[in-house]
């Protein structure tokens, strides 16, 4: 390197404070024949193409620093007029954009303009940055999703590109807010990665999309890649729409997921990671920088996959690899196994779900099994007797969605139940997902057996940052995710049940009112007429009825607008409209609701109605008193929506 002092300073700067080496010792697999690989790849995708009319797919495989295969499958357009070309057809690579953003950040680290362990306030002195705990939010924590910053997904997307604002304006409007202590756990964050991209803008004094074009895409020969929204011609005219429709182009936090690229261009990015930072003879990053990017920065346990800089770890196929997935309109996977000099990029246009939900992972697993069958297992975990599995049973919640906006309401649907099996294993019931079966491989450590998640690690711990048990999932090609065990009163199901019971009471109130009205219209023949209710009795029941109407309209209007929604992004404007209408109904219910305790007391003092109706009115009042704090807790009282 020429200058020992500079090399030493760079090594200190880039050396991670913890973690495993970038490339674990492993034996490189023997050379493979390109024609054999082509036959293998064709066979792997045959069923997908046969059963998915209008699908499009592209793949690039890099081996020993060179492109082994580039190929496109299916149609580029809805009409099937143009075949997918790996060097021309662009796809939205979604969150794989973060791999590019991390590379841009590391270029600035090399130049000394950014320091991985510097607090971000050093570069953003005018931005008020919240913090929980003693550890600062650093550049490293942004690249590893361990910053603890709250990043609502709801405000990621706007309706049209005309509504997009520069990153500096976005972060002034939505300054960093800590939701968890920095460094406590992985908490996937588009916000954090976009903030890292903004740091590049600040220190390079150049818009991020322009910087990446000049400093990454152009010198690497990635001529069909862009972060711009919409992408420039001729990229825009060659974006795959078959099986997916138009690609959304209004992502506010664009460094985290707006990039479009081709399989050919992504093969160049694979080479950057496999050739020590050199692409086509052009040095983009130093070798020690690339090693630092591929080194474990945080893991839930020493023997489980964790996170590197802009990449997640995996032990898929029994070897250490690094990956990132993307899932928006197109679904992509960026995978490198440095110890095997192997890289794979795969993208396709089918929606998530269905028979091919795991197409990307299944392909990489099959490729490794076929061509790298004898690679040594990473981590060296040995099956041992751990603590009794009953210790880890309970209900857990993933640390994923925002705590500061309406996404918090989704907590009620995220209860993940962990049960102890008779054989000492565990079963994990993932909401709206599979039930995983995990066997003990060490104290507090389990491994999933069977299914697409085969080999995923489940680690348990008792961190000081929370009051109970922590569960962490990582491995396969699933982003690492942390969970906290819940007490019974904080479980989402308990809250949902309580709110559902109150809705039933509201419905009963309206049914009672309807029965009264029908009875008055029909008259009661042969029965003595009851005395007419007093003015206060009428007012009390009207307040209960008005509260019930507004409360029941909230979910009804929201569901109706969402059902009528026709769009690709869950955070599109009409969903915000649906939530706004629903939240307005809830706020309207508060006015009459606050009068119910007063009327409940008067009802017993002055003997309103019958005994059964007084009891029902009191029960309804208690329900309101319980529901209001729950609604506020889950950000359902007020307009906690985002953009």
Secondary structure per residue as TSV (DSSP state, phi and psi in degrees):
chain	resnum	aa	ss	phi	psi
A	1	X	-	360.0	-15.6
A	2	X	-	97.8	-45.9
A	3	X	-	-121.2	99.5
A	4	X	H	-57.8	-40.2
A	5	X	H	-64.1	-44.3
A	6	X	H	-64.9	-40.7
A	7	X	H	-62.7	-41.7
A	8	X	H	-64.5	-43.1
A	9	X	H	-62.8	-41.3
A	10	X	H	-66.4	-38.5
A	11	X	H	-63.9	-41.1
A	12	X	H	-65.7	-40.4
A	13	X	H	-64.3	-41.2
A	14	X	H	-91.8	-13.4
A	15	X	-	-65.6	126.3
A	16	X	-	-70.9	148.4
A	17	X	S	-72.5	-12.4
A	18	X	S	-158.2	171.8
A	19	X	-	120.3	169.8
A	20	X	-	-92.7	164.0
A	21	X	-	-64.3	159.4
A	22	X	S	-61.6	-41.3
A	23	X	S	-128.5	111.5
A	24	X	-	-70.4	152.6
A	25	X	-	-64.0	123.7
A	26	X	-	-153.2	157.5
A	27	X	-	-92.4	126.5
A	28	X	-	-67.8	138.1
A	29	X	-	-70.2	154.3
A	30	X	-	-64.6	160.7
A	31	X	-	-61.7	150.4
A	32	X	-	-122.4	155.3
A	33	X	-	-86.2	131.3
A	34	X	H	-61.4	-38.0
A	35	X	H	-67.0	-37.9
A	36	X	H	-65.4	-40.4
A	37	X	H	-62.2	-41.8
A	38	X	H	-60.4	-44.4
A	39	X	H	-62.5	-41.3
A	40	X	H	-62.6	-46.3
A	41	X	H	-64.8	-43.2
A	42	X	H	-57.5	-43.0
A	43	X	H	-66.5	-36.3
A	44	X	H	-64.9	-33.7
A	45	X	H	-99.9	0.7
A	46	X	H	-60.6	-48.7
A	47	X	H	-65.1	-41.3
A	48	X	H	-57.1	-46.3
A	49	X	H	-70.2	-35.6
A	50	X	H	-67.1	-37.4
A	51	X	H	-99.4	2.1
A	52	X	S	-127.5	82.4
A	53	X	T	-59.4	135.3
A	54	X	T	80.4	8.5
A	55	X	-	-75.1	155.4
A	56	X	E	-137.4	146.3
A	57	X	E	-155.0	146.2
A	58	X	E	-142.2	149.8
A	59	X	E	-144.4	147.2
A	60	X	E	-135.0	134.1
A	61	X	E	-125.0	127.4
A	62	X	E	-114.8	135.0
A	63	X	E	-141.0	131.8
A	64	X	T	56.0	35.9
A	65	X	T	84.1	-2.2
A	66	X	E	-125.3	155.3
A	67	X	E	-72.6	119.9
A	68	X	E	-88.5	-35.1
A	69	X	E	-156.1	136.6
A	70	X	E	-133.9	128.0
A	71	X	E	-156.5	148.9
A	72	X	E	-115.4	149.9
A	73	X	E	-131.5	146.9
A	74	X	E	79.2	-162.5
A	75	X	B	-103.8	146.7
A	76	X	S	-82.5	-33.9
A	77	X	S	-117.4	163.7
A	78	X	T	-61.8	-31.2
A	79	X	T	-82.8	-8.1
A	80	X	S	72.7	25.2
A	81	X	-	-84.3	-21.2
A	82	X	S	-134.1	128.4
A	83	X	B	-75.6	153.8
A	84	X	-	-68.0	127.2
A	85	X	-	-111.9	123.9
A	86	X	T	-63.4	-23.0
A	87	X	T	-99.3	-3.8
A	88	X	T	-124.9	-36.5
A	89	X	-	-78.2	121.1
A	90	X	B	-97.9	147.2
A	91	X	E	-126.8	154.0
A	92	X	E	-77.5	111.6
A	93	X	-	-84.3	-1.1
A	94	X	G	51.7	-126.0
A	95	X	G	-70.9	-10.3
A	96	X	G	-63.1	-17.0
A	97	X	H	-53.5	-29.6
A	98	X	H	-64.0	-27.5
A	99	X	H	-65.3	-39.4
A	100	X	H	-68.5	-41.7
A	101	X	H	-61.9	-41.9
A	102	X	H	-62.5	-38.5
A	103	X	H	-64.2	-40.3
A	104	X	H	-63.2	-41.7
A	105	X	H	-62.0	-43.9
A	106	X	H	-68.5	-27.1
A	107	X	H	-61.4	-41.2
A	108	X	H	-72.9	-28.4
A	109	X	H	-65.9	-44.4
A	110	X	H	-58.2	-37.6
A	111	X	T	-82.3	-1.2
A	112	X	T	80.6	7.0
A	113	X	S	-83.8	-24.1
A	114	X	-	-126.1	148.7
A	115	X	-	-122.0	130.9
A	116	X	T	-57.8	-34.8
A	117	X	T	-104.9	16.1
A	118	X	S	-85.2	141.5
A	119	X	B	-65.3	137.8
A	120	X	G	-65.4	-20.9
A	121	X	G	-62.7	-20.4
A	122	X	G	-61.9	-33.0
A	123	X	T	-99.4	-13.7
A	124	X	-	-127.9	65.6
A	125	X	T	-64.9	-23.7
A	126	X	T	-90.3	-0.9
A	127	X	S	-103.5	121.6
A	128	X	-	-73.7	121.3
A	129	X	-	-116.2	118.6
A	130	X	-	-76.5	158.8
A	131	X	-	-150.3	144.4
A	132	X	-	-120.3	125.6
A	133	X	S	87.9	-176.4
A	134	X	S	-86.6	-26.9
A	135	X	S	-76.5	133.2
A	136	X	-	-78.1	161.1
A	137	X	-	-83.5	117.9
A	138	X	B	-114.3	170.5
A	139	X	H	-61.0	-40.4
A	140	X	H	-59.7	-43.1
A	141	X	H	-67.4	-29.3
A	142	X	H	-67.2	-42.0
A	143	X	H	-74.7	-15.3
A	144	X	T	-111.8	7.3
A	145	X	T	60.2	30.5
A	146	X	-	-116.1	19.2
A	147	X	S	-73.4	-23.0
A	148	X	-	76.6	4.0
A	149	X	B	-74.3	143.2
A	150	X	-	-76.8	132.3
A	151	X	-	-138.3	83.6
A	152	X	-	-59.1	130.9
A	153	X	S	-72.8	-25.2
A	154	X	T	-59.4	-31.8
A	155	X	T	-99.2	10.8
A	156	X	S	-67.0	-34.9
A	157	X	B	-115.6	135.2
A	158	X	-	-111.6	178.0
A	159	X	S	-76.3	-45.9
A	160	X	S	-135.9	158.6
A	161	X	G	-57.9	-24.7
A	162	X	G	-64.9	-20.0
A	163	X	G	-88.6	-7.0
A	164	X	-	-68.4	146.2
A	165	X	-	-123.7	156.4
A	166	X	-	-58.5	155.7
A	167	X	H	-59.8	-37.4
A	168	X	H	-64.1	-37.7
A	169	X	H	-68.3	-38.8
A	170	X	H	-61.7	-47.2
A	171	X	H	-75.1	-21.5
A	172	X	H	-70.9	-37.4
A	173	X	H	-73.1	-37.6
A	174	X	S	-124.5	76.2
A	175	X	-	-66.2	158.3
A	176	X	-	-59.3	131.8
A	177	X	-	-127.8	125.2
A	178	X	B	-76.7	132.0
A	179	X	S	-107.5	-26.5
A	180	X	S	-140.1	161.9
A	181	X	-	-63.9	140.7
A	182	X	T	-63.4	138.0
A	183	X	T	81.7	1.5
A	184	X	S	-78.7	-37.8
A	185	X	S	-165.3	167.8
A	186	X	-	-77.9	128.5
A	187	X	-	-135.3	97.2
A	188	X	-	-50.2	130.2
A	189	X	-	-144.5	107.1
A	190	X	H	-61.8	-37.7
A	191	X	H	-59.7	-48.1
A	192	X	H	-63.1	-42.0
A	193	X	H	-70.2	-36.9
A	194	X	H	-65.5	-35.8
A	195	X	H	-64.6	-36.2
A	196	X	H	-63.2	-41.2
A	197	X	H	-62.7	-36.8
A	198	X	H	-65.4	-35.2
A	199	X	H	-60.8	-37.0
A	200	X	H	-61.1	-44.9
A	201	X	H	-56.5	-45.5
A	202	X	H	-65.2	-49.6
A	203	X	H	-78.9	-25.6
A	204	X	H	-91.9	-10.2
A	205	X	T	55.0	50.2
A	206	X	S	-157.9	137.9
A	207	X	-	-55.7	143.2
A	208	X	H	-59.7	-48.5
A	209	X	H	-60.2	-38.1
A	210	X	H	-69.2	-41.5
A	211	X	H	-58.9	-48.4
A	212	X	H	-62.8	-39.2
A	213	X	I	-60.4	-44.6
A	214	X	I	-80.4	-34.9
A	215	X	I	-103.7	-14.3
A	216	X	I	-123.2	-62.5
A	217	X	I	-61.2	-50.3
A	218	X	H	-64.9	-52.0
A	219	X	H	-67.6	-23.8
A	220	X	H	-87.1	-5.0
A	221	X	T	76.6	24.2
A	222	X	-	-93.1	73.1
A	223	X	T	-78.1	-11.2
A	224	X	T	-115.4	36.0
A	225	X	-	-127.5	147.1
A	226	X	B	-162.9	147.7
A	227	X	-	-97.6	-6.2
A	228	X	-	-69.0	150.5
A	229	X	S	-128.8	114.9
A	230	X	S	-71.1	162.7
A	231	X	-	-65.4	154.1
A	232	X	-	-73.4	158.2
A	233	X	T	-70.5	148.6
A	234	X	T	-90.4	7.2
A	235	X	T	-62.1	-42.7
A	236	X	G	-58.4	-38.6
A	237	X	G	-75.8	-9.1
A	238	X	G	-119.5	24.6
A	239	X	B	-81.8	132.1
A	240	X	-	-65.4	130.5
A	241	X	-	-121.5	-11.8
A	242	X	T	-62.3	130.0
A	243	X	T	75.8	1.6
A	244	X	T	-140.7	-28.1
A	245	X	-	83.0	-173.3
A	246	X	S	-59.9	146.6
A	247	X	-	-83.8	126.6
A	248	X	-	-60.3	143.6
A	249	X	-	-136.1	42.2
A	250	X	-	-140.1	54.4
A	251	X	B	-92.9	117.0
A	252	X	T	-64.8	-40.9
A	253	X	T	-95.1	62.8
A	254	X	G	-63.5	-30.1
A	255	X	G	-62.9	-16.4
A	256	X	G	-88.8	-12.2
A	257	X	T	-176.4	17.0
A	258	X	-	-98.9	-6.4
A	259	X	-	-65.1	141.4
A	260	X	E	-115.3	146.2
A	261	X	E	-161.1	170.7
A	262	X	-	-107.6	165.7
A	263	X	H	-62.6	-37.3
A	264	X	H	-61.4	-47.4
A	265	X	H	-64.6	-39.5
A	266	X	H	-69.8	-24.8
A	267	X	H	-63.0	-32.5
A	268	X	H	-66.8	-37.8
A	269	X	H	-68.6	-35.7
A	270	X	H	-60.0	-42.4
A	271	X	H	-63.5	-36.5
A	272	X	H	-56.1	-42.9
A	273	X	H	-78.2	-24.0
A	274	X	H	-98.4	-16.6
A	275	X	T	-107.8	23.3
A	276	X	T	65.6	32.3
A	277	X	T	92.7	2.2
A	278	X	E	-107.4	134.9
A	279	X	E	-132.2	117.8
A	280	X	T	58.6	32.7
A	281	X	T	84.2	-2.6
A	282	X	E	-103.1	124.4
A	283	X	E	-84.2	118.0
A	284	X	-	-97.1	-37.2
A	285	X	S	-142.1	154.3
A	286	X	-	-73.0	155.5
A	287	X	H	-59.5	-41.3
A	288	X	H	-67.2	-28.3
A	289	X	H	-67.8	-44.8
A	290	X	H	-64.1	-39.7
A	291	X	H	-61.3	-40.6
A	292	X	H	-63.8	-39.4
A	293	X	H	-64.1	-27.8
A	294	X	T	-97.8	4.0
A	295	X	S	-91.2	141.1
A	296	X	-	-59.2	127.0
A	297	X	-	-103.7	-33.3
A	298	X	B	-153.7	140.1
A	299	X	-	-149.2	150.6
A	300	X	S	-68.9	-25.6
A	301	X	S	-153.7	156.9
A	302	X	T	-61.2	-24.7
A	303	X	T	-107.3	14.4
A	304	X	S	-119.4	153.7
A	305	X	-	-60.4	144.9
A	306	X	-	-128.9	-134.6
A	307	X	B	-134.1	140.3
A	308	X	-	-103.1	-156.6
A	309	X	S	-91.9	99.7
A	310	X	S	82.9	2.1
A	311	X	-	-138.6	151.9
A	312	X	E	-102.2	152.8
A	313	X	E	-88.1	152.8
A	314	X	E	-148.0	151.6
A	315	X	-	-116.9	32.4
A	316	X	G	-56.3	132.4
A	317	X	G	73.6	9.1
A	318	X	G	82.7	10.9
A	319	X	S	-125.9	155.7
A	320	X	-	-78.0	126.7
A	321	X	E	-136.2	172.9
A	322	X	E	-130.8	143.7
A	323	X	E	-152.2	165.5
A	324	X	E	-150.1	140.2
A	325	X	E	-107.1	160.3
A	326	X	E	-134.1	138.2
A	327	X	E	-148.6	102.6
A	328	X	S	-141.2	-96.6
A	329	X	S	-89.0	-41.5
A	330	X	S	-107.0	159.7
A	331	X	E	-123.8	118.2
A	332	X	E	-125.0	160.0
A	333	X	E	-143.1	124.9
A	334	X	E	-109.1	119.7
A	335	X	E	-135.7	130.2
A	336	X	E	-132.0	139.5
A	337	X	E	-120.5	89.3
A	338	X	G	-56.8	-38.0
A	339	X	G	-67.0	-18.0
A	340	X	G	-108.7	2.9
A	341	X	T	53.0	40.6
A	342	X	E	-125.2	136.6
A	343	X	E	-140.1	141.4
A	344	X	E	-134.6	131.1
A	345	X	E	-121.6	129.5
A	346	X	E	-137.0	134.2
A	347	X	E	-142.9	141.7
A	348	X	E	-146.0	168.4
A	349	X	-	-104.2	-0.3
A	350	X	-	-73.6	148.8
A	351	X	-	-66.1	154.8
A	352	X	S	-66.3	152.1
A	353	X	S	101.4	170.0
A	354	X	G	79.7	-166.7
A	355	X	G	-67.3	-22.6
A	356	X	G	-113.4	26.9
A	357	X	T	-59.3	-34.6
A	358	X	T	-107.1	26.0
A	359	X	H	-57.3	-44.1
A	360	X	H	-64.4	-51.0
A	361	X	H	-64.2	-42.0
A	362	X	H	-61.6	-36.8
A	363	X	H	-66.6	-48.6
A	364	X	H	-61.4	-42.5
A	365	X	H	-60.2	-43.3
A	366	X	H	-67.5	-39.6
A	367	X	H	-63.9	-44.2
A	368	X	H	-64.3	-41.4
A	369	X	H	-64.6	-33.4
A	370	X	H	-82.9	-38.5
A	371	X	H	-111.5	-15.6
A	372	X	S	-131.1	45.9
A	373	X	T	-66.2	-26.9
A	374	X	T	-107.3	19.6
A	375	X	-	-67.6	139.2
A	376	X	-	-67.9	148.0
A	377	X	-	-69.7	142.1
A	378	X	S	-82.6	147.6
A	379	X	T	88.6	-33.4
A	380	X	T	65.1	30.8
A	381	X	-	-67.1	137.0
A	382	X	-	-119.2	135.2
A	383	X	-	-62.3	121.9
A	384	X	-	-138.0	169.8
A	385	X	-	-81.2	123.9
A	386	X	-	-104.7	-167.4
A	387	X	S	-67.6	155.0
A	388	X	-	-53.4	136.5
A	389	X	G	-65.2	-20.9
A	390	X	G	-60.2	-26.3
A	391	X	G	-62.6	-27.0
A	392	X	G	-101.9	-3.9
A	393	X	-	-68.2	153.5
A	394	X	E	147.9	-168.9
A	395	X	E	-111.2	129.4
A	396	X	E	-120.6	156.5
A	397	X	E	-124.9	131.2
A	398	X	E	-69.4	140.9
A	399	X	S	-89.2	79.8
A	400	X	-	-129.3	-56.8
A	401	X	S	-82.6	164.5
A	402	X	-	-65.0	148.1
A	403	X	S	-96.0	-10.9
A	404	X	S	-103.3	-7.5
A	405	X	S	-135.6	-166.4
A	406	X	G	-65.4	-15.0
A	407	X	G	-58.2	-23.4
A	408	X	G	-60.9	-27.2
A	409	X	G	-63.0	-28.0
A	410	X	G	-67.8	-14.3
A	411	X	G	-54.5	-32.4
A	412	X	G	-65.1	-17.0
A	413	X	G	-108.2	10.1
A	414	X	-	-109.7	9.9
A	415	X	-	-57.4	124.3
A	416	X	E	-113.6	112.7
A	417	X	E	-91.4	129.0
A	418	X	E	-111.5	122.4
A	419	X	E	-118.7	148.5
A	420	X	E	-86.4	127.7
A	421	X	-	-89.9	163.3
A	422	X	T	-64.4	-28.2
A	423	X	T	-90.5	12.4
A	424	X	S	86.7	0.3
A	425	X	-	-85.4	-178.6
A	426	X	E	-126.4	148.9
A	427	X	E	-117.5	134.9
A	428	X	E	-116.0	117.4
A	429	X	E	-95.6	102.0
A	430	X	-	-82.1	128.2
A	431	X	T	-57.5	131.3
A	432	X	T	54.9	27.0
A	433	X	S	-143.3	-164.3
A	434	X	-	-79.2	165.9
A	435	X	E	-98.9	119.3
A	436	X	E	-95.1	142.0
A	437	X	E	-111.7	120.4
A	438	X	E	-125.6	133.4
A	439	X	E	-106.2	152.4
A	440	X	E	-72.9	132.5
A	441	X	E	-125.7	9.1
A	442	X	E	167.2	171.0
A	443	X	T	-59.3	118.8
A	444	X	T	68.4	18.2
A	445	X	E	-135.1	130.1
A	446	X	E	-130.9	160.0
A	447	X	E	-130.4	132.8
A	448	X	E	-73.8	135.9
A	449	X	-	-117.0	129.7
A	450	X	S	87.0	155.8
A	451	X	S	76.9	-180.0
A	452	X	T	-61.8	-24.5
A	453	X	T	-90.4	12.4
A	454	X	T	-53.2	130.2
A	455	X	T	93.7	-11.7
A	456	X	-	-60.6	140.9
A	457	X	E	-97.9	142.3
A	458	X	E	-123.2	114.6
A	459	X	E	-115.8	139.7
A	460	X	E	-117.0	144.2
A	461	X	E	-155.7	170.0
A	462	X	-	-124.0	79.9
A	463	X	-	-71.3	154.5
A	464	X	T	-72.4	-15.7
A	465	X	T	-78.9	-8.8
A	466	X	S	-138.1	167.2
A	467	X	S	-91.2	-2.1
A	468	X	S	-141.6	-146.0
A	469	X	-	-85.5	140.9
A	470	X	E	-113.4	133.6
A	471	X	E	-117.4	135.9
A	472	X	E	-128.1	133.2
A	473	X	E	-111.5	137.2
A	474	X	E	-160.9	161.4
A	475	X	E	113.1	-174.3
A	476	X	T	49.0	-131.7
A	477	X	T	-124.4	40.5
A	478	X	E	-102.2	133.5
A	479	X	E	-58.6	136.4
A	480	X	E	-56.2	141.4
A	481	X	E	-144.4	135.1
A	482	X	E	-105.3	149.3
A	483	X	E	-131.4	146.8
A	484	X	E	-110.9	138.3
A	485	X	E	-75.3	141.8
A	486	X	-	-106.9	144.8
A	487	X	-	-75.6	162.9
A	488	X	G	-60.6	-36.1
A	489	X	G	-79.9	-11.0
A	490	X	G	-105.1	4.3
A	491	X	-	-70.5	143.2
A	492	X	H	-62.1	-37.2
A	493	X	H	-63.7	-37.0
A	494	X	H	-63.6	-43.7
A	495	X	H	-66.9	-42.9
A	496	X	H	-64.3	-39.0
A	497	X	H	-64.0	-43.6
A	498	X	H	-62.7	-44.9
A	499	X	H	-68.4	-36.2
A	500	X	H	-64.8	-38.7
A	501	X	H	-64.2	-38.0
A	502	X	H	-65.8	-39.3
A	503	X	H	-61.8	-38.0
A	504	X	H	-62.8	-41.3
A	505	X	H	-62.7	-40.4
A	506	X	H	-62.1	-43.4
A	507	X	H	-62.6	-39.5
A	508	X	H	-63.8	-37.7
A	509	X	H	-60.7	-45.4
A	510	X	H	-67.5	-35.6
A	511	X	H	-64.3	-40.1
A	512	X	H	-63.9	-42.2
A	513	X	H	-63.3	-40.8
A	514	X	H	-64.7	-39.3
A	515	X	H	-64.6	-38.9
A	516	X	H	-61.2	-45.3
A	517	X	H	-64.7	-41.3
A	518	X	H	-64.3	-40.7
A	519	X	H	-62.5	-39.8
A	520	X	H	-68.7	-35.9
A	521	X	H	-69.3	-37.8
A	522	X	H	-82.9	-29.6
A	523	X	-	78.7	160.0
A	524	X	-	-118.8	106.5
A	525	X	T	-83.6	132.8
A	526	X	T	79.2	7.0
A	527	X	S	-122.3	141.7
A	528	X	-	-63.5	139.7
A	529	X	-	-75.8	135.4
A	530	X	-	-75.8	154.1
A	531	X	-	-59.2	145.0
A	532	X	-	-62.9	137.5
A	533	X	-	-64.4	150.5
A	534	X	-	-73.0	170.0
A	535	X	H	-62.1	-40.2
A	536	X	H	-68.0	-37.3
A	537	X	H	-61.5	-44.1
A	538	X	H	-62.1	-43.8
A	539	X	H	-64.0	-41.9
A	540	X	H	-60.0	-47.3
A	541	X	H	-70.7	-32.4
A	542	X	H	-65.7	-38.1
A	543	X	H	-64.7	-40.3
A	544	X	H	-64.7	-40.5
A	545	X	H	-67.9	-41.2
A	546	X	H	-65.3	-41.4
A	547	X	H	-59.4	-43.8
A	548	X	H	-64.1	-42.7
A	549	X	H	-61.4	-48.8
A	550	X	H	-64.5	-41.6
A	551	X	H	-66.0	-39.7
A	552	X	H	-75.0	-27.6
A	553	X	H	-68.4	-28.3
A	554	X	H	-57.6	-58.0
A	555	X	H	-70.6	-32.5
A	556	X	H	-64.2	-46.0
A	557	X	H	-70.1	-37.6
A	558	X	H	-63.0	-47.5
A	559	X	H	-63.4	-41.7
A	560	X	H	-61.1	-43.8
A	561	X	H	-70.6	-38.2
A	562	X	H	-65.2	-41.0
A	563	X	H	-62.4	-36.7
A	564	X	T	-80.9	-5.4
A	565	X	-	-65.0	133.2
A	566	X	-	-127.4	92.0
A	567	X	-	-167.1	167.9
A	568	X	S	-93.4	-25.6
A	569	X	-	-103.4	129.3
A	570	X	T	-63.9	-21.6
A	571	X	T	-101.8	23.9
A	572	X	S	-69.0	169.2
A	573	X	H	-61.2	-37.3
A	574	X	H	-71.9	-23.1
A	575	X	H	-70.8	-40.0
A	576	X	H	-62.2	-37.4
A	577	X	H	-61.4	-44.2
A	578	X	H	-59.9	-46.1
A	579	X	H	-67.0	-38.0
A	580	X	H	-62.5	-44.1
A	581	X	H	-62.9	-46.3
A	582	X	H	-62.6	-43.7
A	583	X	H	-66.5	-34.1
A	584	X	H	-63.2	-40.8
A	585	X	H	-62.0	-41.5
A	586	X	H	-64.8	-41.6
A	587	X	H	-64.9	-37.0
A	588	X	H	-65.0	-28.9
A	589	X	H	-71.7	-23.3
A	590	X	H	-64.7	-39.2
A	591	X	H	-53.2	-61.4
A	592	X	H	-67.3	-27.5
A	593	X	H	-64.7	-35.1
A	594	X	T	-68.0	-16.3
A	595	X	T	-84.5	-14.6
A	596	X	H	-63.9	-42.4
A	597	X	H	-58.7	-40.2
A	598	X	H	-60.1	-47.9
A	599	X	H	-69.1	-30.0
A	600	X	H	-63.9	-41.5
A	601	X	H	-64.9	-46.0
A	602	X	H	-63.2	-33.4
A	603	X	H	-61.6	-40.2
A	604	X	H	-77.1	-35.4
A	605	X	H	-67.7	-40.5
A	606	X	T	-106.0	9.7
A	607	X	T	55.5	52.7
A	608	X	-	-64.0	147.6
A	609	X	S	51.0	-158.1
A	610	X	-	-88.3	168.3
A	611	X	H	-61.0	-42.0
A	612	X	H	-64.6	-37.7
A	613	X	H	-71.1	-37.6
A	614	X	H	-62.3	-41.6
A	615	X	H	-63.9	-41.2
A	616	X	H	-65.2	-42.9
A	617	X	H	-61.0	-41.5
A	618	X	H	-65.4	-41.9
A	619	X	H	-63.2	-39.7
A	620	X	H	-63.3	-41.0
A	621	X	H	-63.3	-43.7
A	622	X	H	-60.9	-40.1
A	623	X	H	-60.7	-41.1
A	624	X	H	-64.4	-42.9
A	625	X	H	-62.2	-35.0
A	626	X	H	-76.1	-39.5
A	627	X	H	-70.2	-37.8
A	628	X	H	-59.1	-50.7
A	629	X	H	-65.2	-32.6
A	630	X	H	-65.9	-42.5
A	631	X	H	-62.8	-40.4
A	632	X	H	-67.4	-41.1
A	633	X	H	-58.2	-37.3
A	634	X	T	-95.5	18.4
A	635	X	T	59.3	41.1
A	636	X	-	-109.1	3.9
A	637	X	S	-117.2	100.1
A	638	X	S	121.5	171.1
A	639	X	-	-98.8	71.5
A	640	X	-	-91.1	60.1
A	641	X	-	-104.0	-40.8
A	642	X	-	123.3	-139.2
A	643	X	-	-60.6	360.0
